[in-house]
Amino acid sequence: MRHFVQYHNPEVMSRPYTPSHKNFGIVTDKFFRSLVGATVWLVTSEGRPRHYYLCSTFTVDKVERDNAGRFRNRVSGSVGQDLDPFVEIGEMPWFPELLKVTGNFGLGLQPISNKAIIQGFEKAASS
Protein backbone atom coordinates (compact mmCIF):
# COMPACT_ATOMS: atom_id res chain seq x y z
CA MET A 1 0.00 0.00 0.00
CA ARG A 2 1.18 3.53 -0.80
CA HIS A 3 1.18 6.26 1.86
CA PHE A 4 1.24 10.05 1.55
CA VAL A 5 1.35 12.84 4.11
CA GLN A 6 -0.26 16.25 3.75
CA TYR A 7 0.12 19.20 6.11
CA HIS A 8 -2.83 21.47 6.86
CA ASN A 9 -1.24 24.81 7.73
CA PRO A 10 -3.92 26.82 9.58
CA GLU A 11 -2.30 30.14 8.67
CA VAL A 12 -2.10 29.37 4.94
CA MET A 13 -5.60 27.88 4.88
CA SER A 14 -6.97 30.79 6.99
CA ARG A 15 -8.65 28.36 9.38
CA PRO A 16 -7.87 25.40 11.60
CA TYR A 17 -8.66 21.92 10.33
CA THR A 18 -12.30 21.08 10.95
CA PRO A 19 -13.28 17.40 10.92
CA SER A 20 -16.24 16.50 8.74
CA HIS A 21 -16.58 12.87 9.90
CA LYS A 22 -18.17 12.04 6.51
CA ASN A 23 -16.21 13.51 3.63
CA PHE A 24 -12.47 13.10 3.65
CA GLY A 25 -10.20 15.12 1.44
CA ILE A 26 -7.34 17.47 0.81
CA VAL A 27 -6.43 20.07 -1.78
CA THR A 28 -3.00 20.24 -3.38
CA ASP A 29 -1.14 21.60 -6.39
CA LYS A 30 0.62 18.25 -6.79
CA PHE A 31 -0.63 15.47 -9.03
CA PHE A 32 0.24 11.82 -8.55
CA ARG A 33 -1.15 9.27 -11.02
CA SER A 34 -0.97 6.52 -8.42
CA LEU A 35 -2.88 8.31 -5.66
CA VAL A 36 -6.14 6.32 -5.98
CA GLY A 37 -6.07 3.54 -3.39
CA ALA A 38 -3.32 5.20 -1.36
CA THR A 39 -3.61 6.23 2.28
CA VAL A 40 -3.32 9.93 3.09
CA TRP A 41 -2.25 11.01 6.57
CA LEU A 42 -3.28 14.60 7.36
CA VAL A 43 -1.21 16.54 9.91
CA THR A 44 -1.99 19.96 11.36
CA SER A 45 -0.42 22.20 13.97
CA GLU A 46 -1.22 24.92 16.44
CA GLY A 47 0.52 27.33 18.76
CA ARG A 48 4.00 28.74 19.08
CA PRO A 49 6.12 26.78 19.50
CA ARG A 50 4.29 24.45 17.16
CA HIS A 51 2.48 21.37 18.38
CA TYR A 52 1.84 18.84 15.60
CA TYR A 53 -1.17 16.55 15.42
CA LEU A 54 -2.47 13.72 13.28
CA CYS A 55 -6.00 14.88 12.56
CA SER A 56 -7.31 12.63 9.76
CA THR A 57 -6.54 9.70 7.53
CA PHE A 58 -8.35 8.29 4.51
CA THR A 59 -8.05 6.06 1.48
CA VAL A 60 -8.13 7.97 -1.82
CA ASP A 61 -11.10 7.27 -4.12
CA LYS A 62 -10.77 10.16 -6.52
CA VAL A 63 -8.44 12.90 -7.74
CA GLU A 64 -10.10 15.80 -9.56
CA ARG A 65 -8.97 19.09 -11.05
CA ASP A 66 -10.25 21.98 -8.94
CA ASN A 67 -10.44 24.91 -11.34
CA ALA A 68 -12.48 27.07 -8.95
CA GLY A 69 -10.13 26.89 -5.95
CA ARG A 70 -6.67 28.21 -5.26
CA PHE A 71 -5.22 24.65 -5.39
CA ARG A 72 -5.21 22.67 -8.64
CA ASN A 73 -6.33 19.28 -7.37
CA ARG A 74 -8.91 17.92 -4.96
CA VAL A 75 -8.16 14.49 -3.50
CA SER A 76 -11.05 12.73 -1.77
CA GLY A 77 -12.04 9.49 -0.16
CA SER A 78 -15.12 7.95 1.39
CA VAL A 79 -13.36 5.61 3.84
CA GLY A 80 -11.31 7.10 6.63
CA GLN A 81 -11.41 8.67 10.03
CA ASP A 82 -11.19 12.09 11.58
CA LEU A 83 -9.46 11.85 14.93
CA ASP A 84 -11.31 13.46 17.80
CA PRO A 85 -9.37 14.58 19.67
CA PHE A 86 -6.39 15.00 17.37
CA VAL A 87 -3.35 12.91 18.36
CA GLU A 88 -0.18 14.86 19.17
CA ILE A 89 2.73 13.42 17.20
CA GLY A 90 5.42 16.11 17.55
CA GLU A 91 7.20 14.27 20.37
CA MET A 92 7.12 10.83 18.73
CA PRO A 93 10.58 9.31 18.03
CA TRP A 94 9.82 9.08 14.28
CA PHE A 95 8.67 12.71 13.95
CA PRO A 96 12.12 14.24 13.15
CA GLU A 97 12.40 11.86 10.19
CA LEU A 98 8.91 12.90 9.04
CA LEU A 99 10.03 16.54 9.11
CA LYS A 100 13.09 15.60 7.08
CA VAL A 101 11.20 13.74 4.32
CA THR A 102 8.58 16.49 4.06
CA GLY A 103 11.02 19.41 4.10
CA ASN A 104 9.48 20.59 7.38
CA PHE A 105 6.10 20.24 5.66
CA GLY A 106 7.18 22.74 3.01
CA LEU A 107 7.08 20.29 0.09
CA GLY A 108 3.32 19.77 0.02
CA LEU A 109 1.82 16.33 -0.48
CA GLN A 110 4.63 13.81 -0.08
CA PRO A 111 4.90 10.05 -0.49
CA ILE A 112 6.26 8.30 2.56
CA SER A 113 7.82 4.86 2.63
CA ASN A 114 9.63 4.90 5.98
CA LYS A 115 8.14 1.97 7.94
CA ALA A 116 8.67 3.65 11.33
CA ILE A 117 6.69 6.71 10.21
CA ILE A 118 3.88 4.63 8.73
CA GLN A 119 3.69 2.44 11.84
CA GLY A 120 3.72 5.59 13.98
CA PHE A 121 0.80 7.02 12.04
CA GLU A 122 -1.09 3.73 12.27
CA LYS A 123 -0.52 3.53 16.03
CA ALA A 124 -1.58 7.17 16.50
CA ALA A 125 -4.76 6.62 14.46
CA SER A 126 -5.71 3.58 16.52
CA SER A 127 -5.11 5.19 19.92
LINZI-V690939 format. One record per backbone hydrogen bond with DSSP energy under -1.0 kcal/mol. NH is the residue of the N-H (numbers start at 1). CO is the residue of the C=O. E is the energy in kcal/mol with one decimal. If there is no record, write none. Layout:
# LINZI-V690939
nh:co:e
NH:CO:E
NH:CO:E
This chain:
# LINZI-V690939
nh:co:e
4:39:-2.5
5:110:-2.7
6:41:-2.5
8:43:-3.5
13:9:-2.7
15:10:-1.1
24:77:-1.6
26:75:-2.4
28:73:-2.3
35:32:-1.3
37:60:-2.6
38:35:-2.4
39:2:-2.7
40:58:-3.0
41:4:-2.7
42:56:-3.0
43:6:-2.8
44:53:-2.4
46:51:-1.6
51:46:-2.0
53:44:-2.9
54:87:-2.9
55:42:-2.7
56:42:-1.3
57:81:-2.0
58:40:-1.8
59:79:-2.6
60:38:-2.7
61:76:-3.0
62:76:-2.0
64:74:-2.8
66:72:-2.9
73:28:-2.6
74:64:-3.1
75:26:-2.6
76:62:-2.6
77:24:-2.2
81:57:-2.9
83:55:-2.3
87:54:-2.2
89:52:-2.5
90:52:-1.3
92:89:-1.8
95:92:-1.5
98:94:-1.6
99:95:-2.4
100:96:-1.9
101:97:-2.6
102:98:-1.5
103:100:-1.1
104:99:-3.5
106:103:-1.5
107:102:-1.7
110:5:-2.3
112:3:-2.7
118:114:-2.3
119:115:-2.9
120:116:-2.0
121:117:-2.6
122:118:-2.7
123:119:-2.5
124:120:-2.5
125:121:-2.6
126:122:-1.3
